[in-house]
């Protein structure tokens, strides 16, 4: 009987000691709203900003070297299921840690991270969207041109920051990343350059997915005027069918007391045909540093039907 009690207690002490040697955090977000999506005829409850649960940790190895890990899974908070965005975004059935699963080392030379990660070209694409590709307001189509993959499995990413300058480069396994075409042919890679010396920033990203035919170059610029921010991006490339793609977007965030107004407009053209032209507006009211209520409106003049959508929601981070 004593042994049965002592063994679990010993294992608990070992686990506690292991945690004490490193910095492990649990964080996440739960966001749910009611509304109607563009293209849908009925109301629904659903996710606004993607709900997720993240375990992350670091360990000081000495000599300026730091080890790190991250395990993050996306959650459909309305029913408790795991959210895997789909094989076209390199998230095949069975993907559990759909947001990230990585381990890495960081030193004065930069950082090297291995595993499932977001593309190195992410920031120049996503920063123009005040909702970061979430909600019915999502500017994903204009930001990625339906070429960017967002995630890569079996990826190696090198990043280095030197003051205001940043550089990120990534390469990933071919067969683990079929992407939009569904057929991996060549090793995918991406890289990004950034310069953010203060209230303004400029970034460039380039991505070459695994289909071997598509490519996307993105240029982003932004300025924080204090009373509001103004961001813009332009992108061009070729999708996996060899069709030419051109996109651009502009956005602004305006602080207002304990809340903020958000606005964006995105334009997507493929093979000289405008496929999306989307205006999005929203307001977030912060009840605390962690909790906010919000409403959003969006209209895509190029949607086939039900061109407008809206949401009213509640978000909590921890």
C-alpha positions as CSV (number, residue, x, y, z in Angstrom):
1,X,0.0,0.0,0.0
2,X,2.8,2.4,0.9
3,X,4.6,1.6,-2.4
4,X,1.4,2.4,-4.3
5,X,1.3,5.8,-2.7
6,X,5.0,6.5,-2.8
7,X,5.5,5.8,-6.5
8,X,2.9,8.4,-7.8
9,X,4.2,10.9,-5.2
10,X,7.7,10.4,-6.4
11,X,6.7,10.8,-10.1
12,X,4.8,14.0,-9.1
13,X,7.9,15.4,-7.4
14,X,10.1,14.5,-10.4
15,X,7.6,16.3,-12.7
16,X,7.5,19.3,-10.4
17,X,11.3,19.5,-10.4
18,X,11.4,19.3,-14.1
19,X,9.0,22.1,-14.4
20,X,11.0,24.1,-11.9
21,X,14.1,23.9,-14.2
22,X,12.3,25.5,-17.1
23,X,9.7,28.2,-17.8
24,X,6.5,26.5,-19.0
25,X,3.4,28.5,-19.7
26,X,-0.2,27.7,-20.5
27,X,-2.1,30.3,-22.6
28,X,-5.0,30.5,-25.0
29,X,-8.1,32.3,-26.3
30,X,-11.8,31.5,-26.4
31,X,-13.9,33.5,-28.8
32,X,-17.5,32.9,-29.8
33,X,-20.0,34.9,-31.6
34,X,-23.4,34.8,-33.3
35,X,-24.0,36.1,-36.8
36,X,-24.1,35.3,-40.5
37,X,-21.2,34.6,-42.8
38,X,-20.8,36.0,-46.3
39,X,-22.2,33.4,-48.7
40,X,-24.5,31.9,-46.1
41,X,-28.2,32.3,-45.9
42,X,-28.7,31.4,-42.2
43,X,-27.5,32.6,-38.8
44,X,-25.0,30.6,-36.8
45,X,-22.9,30.5,-33.6
46,X,-19.2,30.1,-34.4
47,X,-15.6,31.1,-33.8
48,X,-14.5,34.7,-34.2
49,X,-10.8,35.0,-33.6
50,X,-9.6,31.3,-33.6
51,X,-9.9,29.8,-30.2
52,X,-6.7,27.9,-29.2
53,X,-4.8,26.3,-26.3
54,X,-1.0,26.7,-26.2
55,X,1.7,25.0,-24.1
56,X,5.1,26.7,-24.4
57,X,8.3,26.6,-22.5
58,X,12.0,27.7,-22.4
59,X,15.1,26.5,-20.7
60,X,18.3,28.4,-20.2
61,X,21.1,26.1,-21.3
62,X,23.8,28.6,-20.3
63,X,26.3,30.4,-22.4
64,X,23.6,32.5,-24.0
65,X,21.8,29.4,-25.4
66,X,18.1,28.9,-24.9
67,X,15.9,25.9,-25.7
68,X,12.2,26.3,-26.4
69,X,9.1,24.3,-27.4
70,X,5.5,25.1,-28.4
71,X,2.5,22.9,-28.7
72,X,-0.7,24.8,-29.8
73,X,-4.0,23.4,-31.0
74,X,-6.9,25.3,-32.6
75,X,-10.3,24.7,-31.1
76,X,-13.9,25.0,-32.4
77,X,-15.2,26.5,-29.1
78,X,-18.8,26.1,-30.1
79,X,-18.7,22.3,-29.9
80,X,-15.3,21.5,-28.4
81,X,-13.8,19.8,-31.4
82,X,-10.3,20.3,-32.8
83,X,-10.0,22.7,-35.7
84,X,-7.8,21.5,-38.6
85,X,-8.2,24.0,-41.5
86,X,-7.8,21.4,-44.2
87,X,-5.3,19.6,-46.4
88,X,-5.1,22.7,-48.7
89,X,-3.4,24.5,-45.9
90,X,-1.2,21.5,-45.1
91,X,-3.5,20.3,-42.3
92,X,-4.5,16.7,-43.2
93,X,-7.0,14.7,-41.2
94,X,-5.5,13.7,-37.8
95,X,-3.7,17.0,-37.3
96,X,-4.0,17.7,-33.6
97,X,-1.5,20.4,-32.8
98,X,-2.9,22.4,-35.7
99,X,-1.5,25.8,-34.7
100,X,2.1,24.7,-34.0
101,X,4.2,21.9,-32.7
102,X,7.9,22.9,-32.6
103,X,11.1,22.7,-30.7
104,X,14.1,25.1,-31.1
105,X,17.3,26.7,-30.0
106,X,18.1,30.4,-29.7
107,X,21.4,32.2,-29.2
108,X,23.2,35.3,-30.2
109,X,23.4,33.9,-33.7
110,X,19.6,33.8,-34.0
111,X,17.1,30.9,-33.7
112,X,16.5,27.6,-35.3
113,X,13.1,25.9,-35.0
114,X,11.9,22.5,-36.2
115,X,8.4,21.1,-36.7
116,X,5.0,22.3,-37.8
117,X,5.2,26.1,-38.1
118,X,3.7,29.1,-39.8
119,X,5.4,30.2,-43.0
120,X,8.4,32.5,-42.8
121,X,6.5,34.9,-45.2
122,X,3.6,35.2,-42.7
123,X,4.0,38.7,-41.3
124,X,4.1,40.7,-44.6
125,X,0.8,38.9,-45.5
126,X,-1.2,39.0,-42.3
127,X,-0.3,42.4,-40.7
128,X,-2.6,44.3,-43.0
129,X,-5.6,42.5,-41.6
130,X,-6.8,44.0,-38.2
131,X,-8.5,40.6,-37.5
132,X,-5.5,38.5,-38.5
133,X,-7.6,36.4,-40.9
134,X,-10.3,35.6,-38.4
135,X,-14.0,36.5,-38.2
136,X,-16.3,37.1,-41.2
137,X,-14.2,40.1,-41.9
138,X,-11.2,37.9,-42.8
139,X,-8.9,39.4,-45.4
140,X,-7.2,36.0,-46.1
141,X,-8.0,35.9,-49.8
142,X,-6.4,39.3,-50.5
143,X,-3.5,38.7,-48.2
144,X,-2.4,35.3,-49.4
145,X,-3.8,35.4,-53.0
146,X,-5.0,31.8,-52.3
147,X,-1.3,30.9,-52.9
148,X,0.3,31.3,-49.4
149,X,0.1,28.1,-47.3
150,X,0.1,29.6,-43.8
151,X,1.6,26.4,-42.3
152,X,4.4,24.0,-43.2
153,X,4.9,20.5,-41.7
154,X,8.4,19.1,-41.1
155,X,9.8,22.6,-41.5
156,X,13.1,24.1,-40.4
157,X,13.0,27.9,-39.8
158,X,16.0,30.2,-39.1
159,X,15.3,33.7,-37.7
160,X,17.6,36.5,-36.8
161,X,16.9,40.0,-35.4
162,X,19.5,42.8,-35.3
163,X,17.9,46.0,-33.9
164,X,15.2,47.1,-36.2
165,X,16.1,44.5,-38.9
166,X,14.8,41.0,-39.1
167,X,15.3,38.1,-41.4
168,X,13.5,34.7,-41.5
169,X,14.0,31.8,-43.8
170,X,12.2,28.4,-44.0
171,X,12.5,25.2,-45.9
172,X,10.1,22.2,-45.4
173,X,9.7,18.6,-46.5
174,X,8.0,18.2,-49.9
175,X,5.7,15.3,-49.4
176,X,4.3,16.6,-46.1
177,X,3.0,19.8,-47.7
178,X,0.7,19.3,-50.7
179,X,-0.8,22.8,-50.3
180,X,-3.4,24.3,-52.6
181,X,-2.7,22.0,-55.5
182,X,-2.8,18.8,-53.5
183,X,0.3,17.5,-55.3
184,X,3.8,18.1,-53.9
185,X,6.5,18.2,-56.5
186,X,9.3,20.3,-55.1
187,X,10.8,21.4,-51.7
188,X,8.8,24.4,-50.5
189,X,10.6,27.4,-49.1
190,X,9.9,31.0,-48.0
191,X,11.7,34.0,-46.5
192,X,11.0,37.5,-45.2
193,X,12.9,40.7,-44.5
194,X,11.7,43.4,-42.1
195,X,12.7,46.8,-40.9
196,X,10.7,48.3,-38.0
197,X,12.7,51.2,-36.4
198,X,9.8,52.9,-34.6
199,X,6.3,54.0,-35.5
200,X,6.7,52.8,-39.1
201,X,7.7,49.4,-40.6
202,X,8.3,47.8,-44.0
203,X,8.4,44.1,-44.7
204,X,8.9,41.9,-47.8
205,X,8.1,38.2,-48.1
206,X,8.5,35.5,-50.7
207,X,6.9,32.0,-50.8
208,X,7.4,29.1,-53.1
209,X,5.0,26.3,-52.3
210,X,5.5,22.6,-52.9
211,X,3.6,22.3,-56.1
212,X,6.6,23.8,-57.8
213,X,4.6,26.2,-60.0
214,X,3.0,28.8,-57.7
215,X,4.9,31.7,-56.0
216,X,3.9,34.8,-54.1
217,X,5.8,38.0,-53.4
218,X,4.4,40.4,-50.8
219,X,5.3,44.0,-49.8
220,X,3.8,45.5,-46.6
221,X,4.1,48.9,-45.0
222,X,2.6,50.5,-41.9
223,X,2.7,53.6,-39.8
224,X,1.4,54.3,-36.3
225,X,0.3,57.9,-36.1
226,X,-0.7,57.5,-32.5
227,X,-4.3,58.5,-33.1
228,X,-4.6,55.7,-35.7
229,X,-2.6,53.2,-37.6
230,X,-2.5,53.0,-41.4
231,X,-1.3,49.7,-43.1
232,X,-1.1,48.6,-46.7
233,X,0.1,45.6,-48.7
234,X,0.5,44.6,-52.3
235,X,1.2,41.1,-53.6
236,X,1.7,39.4,-56.9
237,X,2.5,35.9,-58.2
238,X,1.2,32.8,-59.9
239,X,-1.0,30.1,-58.5
240,X,-0.7,26.3,-59.1
241,X,-2.7,26.6,-62.4
242,X,-0.2,29.1,-63.7
243,X,-2.8,31.9,-63.5
244,X,-1.6,35.4,-62.6
245,X,-2.6,36.7,-59.2
246,X,-2.6,40.4,-58.1
247,X,-3.8,41.6,-54.7
248,X,-3.7,44.6,-52.5
249,X,-5.3,45.7,-49.2
250,X,-5.4,48.7,-46.8
251,X,-6.5,48.9,-43.2
252,X,-6.6,51.1,-40.1
253,X,-7.1,50.7,-36.4
254,X,-8.4,53.7,-34.4
255,X,-8.2,53.6,-30.6
256,X,-11.3,55.1,-28.9
257,X,-11.2,55.1,-25.1
258,X,-11.5,51.5,-23.9
259,X,-12.2,50.2,-27.4
260,X,-11.0,50.4,-30.9
261,X,-12.5,50.7,-34.4
262,X,-11.1,48.6,-37.2
263,X,-11.5,48.9,-40.9
264,X,-10.0,47.1,-44.0
265,X,-10.5,46.8,-47.7
266,X,-9.0,44.0,-49.8
267,X,-8.9,43.3,-53.5
268,X,-8.1,40.0,-55.2
269,X,-7.7,39.5,-59.0
270,X,-6.9,36.2,-60.7
271,X,-6.3,35.9,-64.4
272,X,-7.6,39.5,-64.9
273,X,-10.9,38.6,-63.1
274,X,-11.7,40.3,-59.8
275,X,-12.7,37.5,-57.5
276,X,-13.0,39.4,-54.2
277,X,-13.5,43.0,-53.2
278,X,-14.2,43.1,-49.5
279,X,-14.9,46.0,-47.1
280,X,-14.8,45.2,-43.4
281,X,-15.7,47.3,-40.3
282,X,-15.7,46.4,-36.6
283,X,-15.5,47.7,-33.1
284,X,-13.9,46.0,-30.0
285,X,-14.8,47.1,-26.5
286,X,-12.3,46.0,-23.9
287,X,-14.0,45.1,-20.6
288,X,-10.6,44.3,-19.2
289,X,-7.1,43.4,-20.4
290,X,-8.3,39.9,-21.2
291,X,-12.0,40.2,-22.1
292,X,-13.7,42.1,-24.9
293,X,-17.0,42.3,-26.7
294,X,-17.2,43.2,-30.4
295,X,-19.2,43.5,-33.5
296,X,-18.2,43.3,-37.1
297,X,-19.7,44.0,-40.5
298,X,-18.4,42.9,-43.9
299,X,-19.4,43.1,-47.6
300,X,-17.8,41.4,-50.6
301,X,-19.2,42.9,-53.8
302,X,-17.9,39.9,-55.8
303,X,-19.5,37.2,-53.7
304,X,-21.9,35.0,-55.7
305,X,-24.8,35.6,-53.2
306,X,-25.4,36.7,-49.7
307,X,-22.7,39.4,-50.1
308,X,-22.9,40.7,-46.5
309,X,-22.1,39.2,-43.1
310,X,-22.1,40.3,-39.5
311,X,-21.2,39.1,-36.0
312,X,-21.6,40.0,-32.3
313,X,-19.2,38.2,-30.0
314,X,-17.3,37.8,-26.8
315,X,-13.6,37.0,-26.5
316,X,-11.4,36.1,-23.5
317,X,-7.7,35.4,-23.5
318,X,-5.7,33.8,-20.7
